[in-house]
Amino acid sequence: MENKITLIIAIVNSGYSEKLMDVAVSKGARGGTIFNATGSAGSKVEVLYGITINPDKEVAMIIVPNAIANKILQAIYEELGPQTEAKAIAFTMPVDEATSNLANQYVKKTEDTKTKKD
């Protein structure tokens, strides 16, 4: 199966996942899955870099068509990145295989969008 969808994983300080999802949806995502996590950086990192690290995190997993993944990453960086209290980090991973209902949703939506533009 050709890779047509991408998984975005974004990590934000606790309390910022709703804003994270608002940003992603505003750029074309349909939704995502949020779960709570705890960062593992200890006091040595705080001393080394001179910053305070909030160990309480929220992680979002967002599956999107390849065509909009970079647009979402850029928006996350600009609106929730290290210069903000959210301190978001985000990255993508290719989705090579997915259940047919999930893969078909995104492929069909992408093809429908292309047809409307033509």
C-alpha positions as a printed Julia matrix, in Angstrom:
118×3 Matrix{Float64}:
   0.0    0.0     0.0
   1.33   3.4    -0.96
   1.77   5.77    1.96
  -1.01   8.38    1.73
  -1.51   9.19    5.39
   0.76  10.44    8.15
   0.67  10.18   11.92
   1.46  13.4    13.75
   2.56  12.98   17.34
   2.56  16.19   19.36
   3.52  16.58   23.01
   2.43  19.63   25.02
   2.47  20.69   28.64
  -0.61  19.59   30.56
  -3.63  21.76   29.85
  -2.79  22.63   26.25
  -4.17  19.65   24.32
  -7.47  21.37   23.55
  -5.66  24.31   21.97
  -3.4   21.86   20.14
  -6.41  20.1    18.64
  -8.02  23.44   17.73
  -4.88  24.36   15.78
  -4.74  20.97   14.02
  -8.44  21.03   13.11
  -8.13  24.6    11.79
  -5.53  23.29    9.33
  -7.6   20.33    8.15
  -7.3   17.53   10.72
 -10.55  15.83   11.67
  -9.58  15.03   15.25
  -7.15  12.95   17.23
  -6.52  10.93   20.34
  -5.18  12.6    23.48
  -3.59  10.82   26.4
  -1.77  11.93   29.55
   1.93  11.31   29.99
   4.79  12.18   32.3
   8.07  13.53   30.98
  11.24  11.8    32.1
  13.63  14.77   32.14
  14.98  15.23   35.63
  16.51  18.04   37.62
  19.89  17.57   35.87
  18.33  18.74   32.61
  16.86  21.78   34.35
  20.28  22.71   35.74
  22.05  22.02   32.42
  19.69  24.14   30.32
  18.59  26.61   33.01
  14.89  25.99   32.41
  12.04  24.58   34.45
  10.5   21.46   32.99
   6.88  20.58   33.66
   6.74  16.76   33.9
   2.96  16.6    33.24
   2.35  16.25   29.51
  -0.45  15.53   27.08
   0.22  13.62   23.88
  -1.89  13.89   20.74
  -1.91  11.33   17.96
  -3.43  12.78   14.8
  -3.77  10.91   11.5
  -3.96  13.17    8.45
  -3.5   13.0     4.68
   0.13  13.58    3.68
  -0.86  16.76    1.87
  -1.65  18.66    5.09
   0.84  17.2     7.57
   3.51  19.89    7.15
   0.93  22.67    7.35
  -0.26  21.29   10.7
   3.29  20.87   12.03
   4.13  24.46   11.11
   0.99  25.77   12.83
   1.75  23.76   15.99
   5.27  25.19   16.06
   4.1   28.78   15.5
   1.18  28.73   17.95
   2.3   26.26   20.63
   6.05  25.87   20.17
   8.95  26.35   22.58
   8.36  30.11   22.75
   4.97  29.5    24.43
   3.81  28.03   27.73
   2.59  24.92   25.85
   6.21  24.04   24.88
   4.98  21.76   22.1
   7.19  19.38   20.22
   5.77  17.49   17.27
   6.94  15.05   14.64
   5.49  12.81   11.97
   5.68   9.16   11.14
   4.57   7.56    7.89
   1.61   5.2     8.1
   2.39   2.29    5.8
  -0.54   0.11    6.78
  -3.91   0.86    8.34
  -7.25  -0.85    8.6
  -9.06  -0.39    5.33
 -11.81   1.77    6.8
  -9.26   4.27    8.15
  -7.06   4.33    5.06
 -10.05   4.63    2.73
 -11.46   7.59    4.67
  -8.35   9.65    4.13
  -7.65   8.51    0.58
 -11.26   9.21   -0.47
 -11.27  12.65    1.15
  -7.98  13.54   -0.57
  -9.28  12.33   -3.95
 -12.57  14.22   -3.48
 -10.65  17.41   -2.72
  -8.51  16.99   -5.85
 -11.62  16.42   -7.98
 -13.25  19.61   -6.68
 -10.13  21.64   -7.55
 -10.0   20.34  -11.14
